[in-house]
Amino acid sequence: MTLNSARSAVRAGVLTAALAALLCTAATTESVASAELPSARPAAVQADVPAGVTAGVAVFDRRTGTFTEQLNASAQFRSASVVKLLIALDVLWNRSPDALSAADRARIDTMLRGSDDAAASTFWSNNGSGAIVDRMVARLGLTDTARPPSTHPGYWGYTALSARDTVKIYRHLLDSAPAATRDYVLGDLRQSTRCATDGYDQHFGIAGSFNRPWAVKQGWSGFSSGGCTAPAAAAAKTDEAAEAAGAAGEPEGTAARTSTGADAVDLSRPALHTTGLVGEGDRAIVAVFTLHPGGTSYGKAYTDIGRLTRSLNVPGASRPAGTWVGTWGSGVRVRTQATTTSGAITTLPAGVEVLVGCQKRGQQVSQPPYVNDWWAQLPQYGGYMTNIYLSVPENQVPGVPVC
């Protein structure tokens, strides 16, 4: 396991601060909540946007036909992989899923479940590239969506998209699309894999904040490592959009900006987006788009979008029980049992915040100068991690029950 080289030297000095933060943050412990009606809280914005983050948010309650959250809802962001929704719908327009070739059906499945870039690039190239976006804008009446800039025509991830247009896309799927198309696309989104095919953990935001049922399509761009291990995962990519274009020569971090419509779309800062449906009967549509300061790690952005999503008024949402705790180190494994010899389920993005359900004694782990035989059960991963890599000052996490 590769550790954060700086952490060992400074860990002792920050333990007290970590405990203070843990004890003083009232939002760290969340229990399962009953479904909320929009009237339960004012319709004003509740979104708690972390410092340094730029966000566009829309939450739509299908039961009442109203928005419970809107924050910069019309602001344009580069879509990253959220545009795969439009790519899939374009393929299926006036065509039943049953009419797809076996190859195209497999591409849509892996594109929507595992956010596969190669599948998206094949459809993008074969079906007219930016014309796909133009067609879907006209078909769905989208107002903030535009094809990638002329300087980056092959970069499907640079499609401009807003939170409110994303709500329109999901409303079309739920209310207007043929039943076969609706069931097929949403069936794939309900089977979102934790590890995307490029090695990124994609169960952030909606997937980490709410219990099932949910259906999600996520997006990320501008990060160097996703910290997730899956049998079929390729090496982690630096940028979904660059991979999609096959343009490895495009300098990562180039301060490229372009204007589509009235707004400038930032193509430089790391982007992380969570979109989808939440609750029984797909009651709520949630779209959260975020940009993060340059150099932000994936684990930090993952944590920030999780905190933002958990702050939202999402009608019908059920929230998982447990305590959110920060981690340190890189390559930290989640295992099937509380031992280092048990099977590894996945690795965590470096420095990510995790939900701890309970803790128990297991195999003793030594990372000088620390020794710990307590292990945390992570219900969202279905496994355990050693407490030695939790950002708490004691071997046990304060306030977390014993398994």
C-alpha positions as CSV (number, residue, x, y, z in Angstrom):
1,M,0.0,0.0,0.0
2,T,1.5,3.4,-1.0
3,L,1.0,6.0,1.6
4,N,0.8,9.7,1.3
5,S,4.5,10.5,2.0
6,A,3.8,13.7,3.8
7,R,1.1,12.3,6.0
8,S,3.3,10.2,8.3
9,A,5.3,13.3,9.2
10,V,2.4,15.5,10.1
11,R,-0.3,13.1,11.2
12,A,0.4,13.5,15.0
13,G,0.1,17.3,14.7
14,V,-3.3,17.3,13.1
15,L,-5.0,14.6,15.2
16,T,-6.4,17.1,17.7
17,A,-7.8,19.2,14.9
18,A,-9.3,16.2,13.3
19,L,-11.1,15.2,16.5
20,A,-12.4,18.8,16.9
21,A,-13.8,18.8,13.4
22,L,-15.4,15.5,13.9
23,L,-17.1,16.4,17.1
24,C,-18.2,19.9,16.0
25,T,-19.6,19.1,12.7
26,A,-23.3,18.3,13.3
27,A,-23.8,16.9,9.8
28,T,-21.3,14.1,10.1
29,T,-23.9,11.6,11.4
30,E,-26.9,11.0,9.2
31,S,-29.7,8.5,9.9
32,V,-32.2,7.1,7.4
33,A,-34.8,9.8,6.8
34,S,-38.4,9.5,5.8
35,A,-39.6,11.0,2.5
36,E,-39.8,14.8,2.6
37,L,-42.5,16.8,0.9
38,P,-41.4,20.2,-0.6
39,S,-43.5,21.9,2.1
40,A,-41.3,20.4,4.8
41,R,-38.7,23.0,4.1
42,P,-38.8,26.4,2.4
43,A,-38.3,26.2,-1.4
44,A,-35.3,28.6,-1.0
45,V,-31.9,27.3,-1.9
46,Q,-30.5,24.9,0.7
47,A,-27.4,23.9,-1.3
48,D,-24.2,24.1,0.9
49,V,-21.5,24.7,-1.7
50,P,-18.0,23.9,-0.3
51,A,-15.4,26.7,-0.4
52,G,-13.7,27.1,-3.8
53,V,-16.4,25.1,-5.7
54,T,-18.5,26.5,-8.5
55,A,-21.8,24.7,-8.7
56,G,-25.0,24.5,-10.8
57,V,-27.8,22.7,-9.1
58,A,-31.4,21.7,-9.9
59,V,-33.7,19.4,-8.0
60,F,-37.2,18.7,-9.4
61,D,-40.0,17.1,-7.5
62,R,-42.1,15.1,-10.0
63,R,-45.0,14.7,-7.5
64,T,-45.6,18.4,-7.2
65,G,-44.1,19.5,-10.5
66,T,-41.9,22.1,-8.8
67,F,-38.2,22.7,-8.2
68,T,-37.1,22.3,-4.5
69,E,-33.5,23.5,-5.3
70,Q,-32.2,25.8,-8.0
71,L,-28.7,27.4,-7.9
72,N,-27.1,28.7,-11.1
73,A,-29.4,26.2,-12.8
74,S,-28.9,27.7,-16.2
75,A,-25.1,28.0,-16.0
76,Q,-23.2,26.1,-18.6
77,F,-20.6,23.5,-17.7
78,R,-18.7,21.1,-19.8
79,S,-20.7,18.0,-19.6
80,A,-18.0,15.4,-19.3
81,S,-19.8,12.0,-19.5
82,V,-23.3,13.3,-18.7
83,V,-23.5,13.9,-22.5
84,K,-23.6,10.1,-22.9
85,L,-27.4,10.4,-22.1
86,L,-27.9,12.4,-25.3
87,I,-25.6,10.1,-27.3
88,A,-27.7,7.1,-26.2
89,L,-31.0,8.8,-26.8
90,D,-29.9,9.8,-30.3
91,V,-29.1,6.2,-31.1
92,L,-32.5,5.1,-29.9
93,W,-34.5,7.9,-31.5
94,N,-37.3,6.3,-33.5
95,R,-35.7,2.9,-32.9
96,S,-36.6,0.3,-30.4
97,P,-33.8,-1.1,-28.2
98,D,-34.7,-4.5,-29.6
99,A,-33.7,-3.3,-33.1
100,L,-30.2,-2.5,-32.0
101,S,-27.4,-4.7,-33.2
102,A,-25.8,-6.8,-30.5
103,A,-22.6,-4.7,-30.8
104,D,-24.5,-1.4,-30.4
105,R,-26.5,-2.7,-27.5
106,A,-23.3,-3.8,-25.7
107,R,-21.8,-0.3,-26.4
108,I,-24.8,1.5,-24.8
109,D,-24.8,-0.9,-21.8
110,T,-21.1,-0.3,-21.0
111,M,-21.4,3.4,-21.9
112,L,-24.2,4.0,-19.4
113,R,-23.3,1.5,-16.7
114,G,-19.5,1.9,-16.7
115,S,-19.2,5.3,-18.4
116,D,-17.1,3.7,-21.1
117,D,-15.4,6.3,-23.3
118,A,-14.6,4.1,-26.3
119,A,-18.3,3.3,-26.8
120,A,-19.2,6.9,-26.6
121,S,-16.5,7.8,-29.1
122,T,-17.7,5.2,-31.6
123,F,-21.3,6.6,-31.5
124,W,-19.9,10.1,-31.7
125,S,-17.8,9.4,-34.8
126,N,-20.4,7.2,-36.6
127,N,-23.5,9.5,-35.9
128,G,-22.3,12.9,-36.9
129,S,-20.3,14.2,-33.8
130,G,-21.6,17.6,-32.9
131,A,-24.8,17.1,-35.0
132,I,-25.9,14.6,-32.3
133,V,-26.1,17.5,-29.8
134,D,-27.8,19.7,-32.4
135,R,-30.5,17.1,-33.0
136,M,-31.1,16.5,-29.3
137,V,-31.3,20.2,-28.6
138,A,-34.1,20.6,-31.1
139,R,-35.9,17.4,-30.1
140,L,-35.9,18.1,-26.4
141,G,-36.2,21.9,-26.4
142,L,-32.9,22.4,-24.6
143,T,-31.9,26.0,-24.0
144,D,-28.4,25.8,-22.5
145,T,-26.9,22.9,-24.4
146,A,-24.5,23.3,-27.3
147,R,-22.0,21.1,-29.2
148,P,-18.3,21.3,-28.4
149,P,-16.5,24.4,-29.6
150,S,-15.1,24.4,-33.1
151,T,-11.6,24.3,-31.6
152,H,-12.4,20.8,-30.0
153,P,-14.9,19.2,-32.3
154,G,-14.1,15.6,-31.3
155,Y,-14.3,16.2,-27.6
156,W,-17.8,15.1,-26.8
157,G,-17.1,15.8,-23.1
158,Y,-16.8,19.5,-24.0
159,T,-20.5,19.7,-24.9
160,A,-22.1,22.6,-22.9
161,L,-24.8,21.5,-20.5
162,S,-26.7,23.0,-17.6
163,A,-28.5,21.6,-14.5
164,R,-31.9,22.7,-15.7
165,D,-31.4,21.1,-19.2
166,T,-30.3,17.9,-17.5
167,V,-33.7,17.9,-15.7
168,K,-35.4,18.2,-19.0
169,I,-33.5,15.2,-20.4
170,Y,-34.6,13.1,-17.5
171,R,-38.2,14.4,-17.7
172,H,-38.2,13.3,-21.4
173,L,-37.0,9.9,-20.5
174,L,-39.6,9.5,-17.8
175,D,-42.6,11.2,-19.4
176,S,-42.2,11.3,-23.1
177,A,-39.8,8.6,-24.4
178,P,-41.3,5.3,-25.5
179,A,-41.6,2.8,-22.7
180,A,-39.1,0.5,-24.2
181,T,-36.5,3.3,-24.4
182,R,-37.3,4.5,-20.9
183,D,-37.0,1.1,-19.4
184,Y,-33.8,0.3,-21.3
185,V,-31.9,3.5,-20.5
186,L,-33.0,3.8,-16.9
187,G,-32.3,0.1,-16.4
188,D,-28.7,0.7,-17.3
189,L,-28.5,3.8,-15.1
190,R,-29.8,1.7,-12.2
191,Q,-26.9,-0.7,-12.8
192,S,-24.2,1.9,-12.6
193,T,-21.0,0.1,-11.6
194,R,-18.9,1.5,-8.7
195,C,-15.8,1.3,-10.8
196,A,-16.0,2.9,-14.2
197,T,-14.2,1.3,-17.1
198,D,-11.4,3.9,-16.8
199,G,-10.7,3.1,-13.2
200,Y,-12.6,5.9,-11.5
201,D,-15.0,5.4,-8.6
202,Q,-18.2,6.8,-9.9
203,H,-20.5,6.3,-6.9
204,F,-20.2,9.8,-5.6
205,G,-22.9,12.5,-5.2
206,I,-26.3,10.9,-5.6
207,A,-25.1,7.3,-5.3
208,G,-23.2,8.0,-2.1
209,S,-25.8,10.3,-0.5
210,F,-29.0,8.4,-0.9
211,N,-30.2,4.8,-0.5
212,R,-31.5,3.0,-3.5
213,P,-33.7,3.2,-5.5
214,W,-31.7,5.6,-7.7
215,A,-30.4,5.8,-11.3
216,V,-27.3,7.8,-12.1
217,K,-25.2,9.2,-14.9
218,Q,-22.0,10.8,-13.6
219,G,-19.3,12.8,-15.2
220,W,-15.6,13.7,-14.4
221,S,-12.8,15.5,-16.2
222,G,-9.4,16.9,-15.3
223,F,-8.3,14.4,-12.6
224,S,-5.1,12.3,-12.6
225,S,-6.4,9.3,-10.7
226,G,-9.7,7.9,-9.7
227,G,-8.5,5.4,-7.2
228,C,-10.8,2.5,-8.0
229,T,-10.0,-1.1,-8.8
230,A,-12.2,-3.2,-11.0
231,P,-11.3,-6.4,-13.0
232,A,-12.1,-4.8,-16.3
233,A,-10.9,-1.3,-15.5
234,A,-8.3,0.2,-17.8
235,A,-5.5,2.4,-16.5
236,A,-6.8,5.6,-15.0
237,K,-7.1,8.4,-17.5
238,T,-6.2,12.0,-17.0
239,D,-9.3,13.3,-18.7
240,E,-12.4,11.6,-20.1
241,A,-12.8,14.2,-22.8
242,A,-9.2,13.9,-24.0
243,E,-9.6,10.1,-24.0
244,A,-12.8,10.4,-25.9
245,A,-11.2,12.5,-28.6
246,G,-8.2,10.3,-28.9
247,A,-6.1,13.5,-28.5
248,A,-3.4,12.5,-26.1
249,G,-1.4,15.5,-27.4
250,E,-3.8,18.0,-25.8
251,P,-1.9,19.5,-22.9
252,E,-3.8,18.7,-19.6
253,G,-4.7,21.7,-17.6
254,T,-4.5,24.1,-20.6
255,A,-6.6,27.1,-19.7
256,A,-9.0,26.7,-22.6
257,R,-12.2,28.6,-22.5
258,T,-14.8,29.1,-25.2
259,S,-18.1,30.9,-25.5
260,T,-21.3,29.0,-26.3
261,G,-24.4,31.3,-26.2
262,A,-24.2,33.9,-23.5
263,D,-21.9,32.0,-21.1
264,A,-18.3,31.0,-21.1
265,V,-17.7,27.3,-20.6
266,D,-14.7,26.5,-18.5
267,L,-12.6,23.7,-20.1
268,S,-9.8,23.9,-17.6
269,R,-10.8,23.4,-13.9
270,P,-11.5,19.8,-12.7
271,A,-15.2,19.0,-13.2
272,L,-17.3,16.5,-11.3
273,H,-21.0,16.0,-11.9
274,T,-23.7,13.8,-10.5
275,T,-27.1,13.5,-12.1
276,G,-30.1,11.1,-11.9
277,L,-33.3,10.0,-10.2
278,V,-33.9,9.4,-6.5
279,G,-36.7,7.7,-4.5
280,E,-39.6,5.4,-5.1
281,G,-41.3,6.0,-8.4
282,D,-38.3,8.1,-9.5
283,R,-39.8,11.0,-7.5
284,A,-36.9,13.4,-7.6
285,I,-34.6,14.5,-10.5
286,V,-31.3,15.7,-9.3
287,A,-28.6,17.5,-11.3
288,V,-25.4,18.8,-9.6
289,F,-22.6,20.2,-11.7
290,T,-19.3,21.3,-10.1
291,L,-16.0,22.8,-10.9
292,H,-13.0,22.7,-8.5
293,P,-9.8,24.7,-8.1
294,G,-6.9,23.5,-10.3
295,G,-5.0,20.7,-8.7
296,T,-7.9,19.4,-6.6
297,S,-7.5,15.7,-6.0
298,Y,-10.3,13.3,-7.0
299,G,-10.8,12.3,-3.4
300,K,-11.3,15.9,-2.3
301,A,-13.7,16.7,-5.2
302,Y,-15.6,13.4,-4.5
303,T,-15.9,14.5,-0.8
304,D,-17.0,18.0,-1.7
305,I,-19.7,17.0,-4.2
306,G,-20.9,14.4,-1.6
307,R,-21.3,17.1,1.0
308,L,-23.1,19.4,-1.4
309,T,-25.5,16.7,-2.6
310,R,-26.3,15.6,1.0
311,S,-27.3,19.2,1.8
312,L,-30.0,19.3,-0.8
313,N,-33.8,19.1,-0.3
314,V,-34.5,15.9,-2.3
315,P,-38.1,14.8,-1.9
316,G,-38.5,11.1,-1.5
317,A,-34.9,10.5,-0.6
318,S,-33.8,8.0,2.0
319,R,-30.4,8.8,3.5
320,P,-28.0,6.0,4.7
321,A,-27.2,5.6,8.4
322,G,-23.7,6.1,9.5
323,T,-20.9,8.6,10.2
324,W,-18.9,10.3,7.6
325,V,-15.2,10.2,8.3
326,G,-12.2,11.4,6.3
327,T,-9.4,9.1,5.2
328,W,-5.7,9.6,4.5
329,G,-3.2,7.6,2.4
330,S,-3.5,6.4,-1.1
331,G,-4.1,2.9,-2.4
332,V,-6.2,2.1,0.8
333,R,-8.1,-1.1,0.2
334,V,-11.6,-2.1,1.2
335,R,-11.6,-5.8,2.1
336,T,-14.3,-8.5,2.5
337,Q,-13.3,-9.1,6.1
338,A,-11.3,-7.3,8.8
339,T,-8.0,-8.8,7.8
340,T,-5.3,-7.8,5.3
341,T,-5.4,-11.3,3.8
342,S,-9.0,-11.2,2.9
343,G,-10.1,-10.3,-0.6
344,A,-9.8,-6.7,-1.8
345,I,-13.1,-5.3,-3.0
346,T,-11.7,-2.0,-4.3
347,T,-9.3,0.8,-3.4
348,L,-10.4,4.2,-2.2
349,P,-9.7,7.5,-4.0
350,A,-6.9,9.1,-2.0
351,G,-8.2,11.2,0.9
352,V,-11.9,10.5,0.3
353,E,-14.6,10.8,3.0
354,V,-16.3,7.4,3.7
355,L,-19.5,6.4,5.5
356,V,-18.7,4.2,8.5
357,G,-21.6,2.0,9.7
358,C,-19.9,0.3,12.7
359,Q,-16.4,-0.9,13.8
360,K,-15.0,-4.1,15.2
361,R,-11.7,-5.6,16.2
362,G,-9.8,-7.6,13.5
363,Q,-6.2,-8.2,12.4
364,Q,-3.7,-5.8,13.9
365,V,-2.2,-3.4,11.3
366,S,1.1,-1.6,11.8
367,Q,2.1,1.6,10.1
368,P,4.8,3.1,12.2
369,P,4.4,4.8,14.5
370,Y,0.8,3.6,14.5
371,V,-0.7,0.2,15.4
372,N,-4.4,-0.5,15.3
373,D,-6.6,-3.6,15.3
374,W,-9.9,-1.8,14.8
375,W,-11.6,-2.0,11.4
376,A,-14.4,0.2,10.0
377,Q,-17.4,-1.4,8.2
378,L,-18.3,0.6,5.1
379,P,-21.9,-0.3,4.2
380,Q,-21.7,1.4,0.8
381,Y,-18.8,-0.8,-0.2
382,G,-19.9,-3.9,1.5
383,G,-16.5,-4.4,3.2
384,Y,-14.0,-3.2,5.8
385,M,-11.0,-0.9,6.0
386,T,-8.5,-0.6,8.8
387,N,-9.1,2.3,11.1
388,I,-5.4,3.2,10.9
389,Y,-6.2,5.2,7.7
390,L,-9.2,7.1,9.2
391,S,-8.5,10.7,10.1
392,V,-9.4,10.3,13.8
393,P,-7.0,10.6,16.8
394,E,-7.9,7.3,18.5
395,N,-7.9,3.7,17.4
396,Q,-11.7,3.7,17.5
397,V,-14.0,6.3,15.8
398,P,-15.8,8.3,18.4
399,G,-19.5,7.7,18.5
400,V,-19.5,4.8,16.0
401,P,-21.0,1.6,17.4
402,V,-19.3,-1.8,17.6
403,C,-20.4,-4.3,15.0
